[in-house]
Amino acid sequence: MRVVVQRVSHAEVVVGNETVGEIGAGLLLLVGIKKGDTDEDVTYVANKIAGLRIFEDDDQKMNLSASDVGADLLSVSQFTLYGDVRRGRRPSFVDAAMPSEAEPLYERFNDALRAAGFTVKTGVFGADMAVQLVNDGPVTLIVESKAF
């Protein structure tokens, strides 16, 4: 499992002409599920993200977690995170989980974050989405459950 974590001052997901998920200050999570990922991967990544100290304290040090500052989360499924571009010019997505495997894990990931006390907004799994964001910092990290 691979998640690109972006600290944002605002983010939203639009499907068609409808905003389906929107947050103010918080974290935008671009979520990729790999073939063979399990609930253990989901738990590891959710816990890691919940505890990441990437918000500034009064001394402008990144010392506070999303839960410390009451940040909202916007979670967007993104199979292209497992696009392999090492050969040729067209990405190969053979490592990305099939939707039937990925969607339940993606939902469990969002549920794990909600169980940790977060408000989690989402995009629409499998839809063509437009993601708009204002990256704060900029702060962008990659959290993975396994070495790739």
C-alpha positions, -999 to +999 in steps of 0.1 A: +000+000+000+013+034-009-002+068+001+010+102-010+003+125+020+000+162+012-006+188+039-032+212+024-049+244+033-078+233+010-086+203-012-116+190-031-126+163-054-150+169-083-167+141-103-185+155-133-196+189-122-202+178-086-179+183-056-180+150-038-154+156-011-139+188+003-118+198+033-101+229+046-068+226+064-058+190+067-043+161+047-050+150+012-043+113+009-038+097-026-042+060-019-028+032-040-034-005-032-010-031-045-017-067-054-014-088-022-020-059+002-039-070+034-056-056+064-022-055+081-010-031+054-041-009+059-036-008+097+001+000+094-005+029+070-035+043+088-017+043+121+014+059+105-006+087+089-026+093+121+006+098+140+027+118+115+039+149+131+038+172+101+019+202+115+037+231+130+036+239+167+040+274+182+077+273+175+071+266+138+085+230+142+067+201+127+058+186+160+020+181+158+000+153+142-033+156+123-052+145+154-034+171+175-046+199+153-081+184+145-073+182+108-097+167+083-087+141+058-096+138+021-089+103+008-087+096-029-081+062-045-054+063-071-042+031-087-017+050-108+006+052-078+016+017-088+024+026-124+058+013-134+076+035-159+110+018-158+105+002-193+091+020-224+070+051-223+037+038-213+032+029-176+025-006-166-001-011-139+004-049-133+013-043-096-019-023-089-046-044-072-077-051-093-108-030-082-124-060-066-094-064-043-086-027-039-120-012-031-126-031+001-091-023+014-095+013+005-128+014+024-112-003+054-084+022+053-109+051+055-128+033+082-096+028+102-089+066+100-125+073+111-121+049+140-090+069+150-113+100+154-108+117+120-134+131+097-127+115+064-141+128+031-135+107-001-136+108-038-155+081-057-136+048-061-129+041-098-144+074-111-127+100-133-119+126-107-105+162-107-085+168-075-078+204-066-055+213-038-035+241-022-004+223-008+006+239+025+043+242+030+046+225+006+046+193+026+044+160+007+054+126+020+050+090+008+039+064+033+043+027+023+035-005+040+063-024+022+095-017+004+088-017-033 
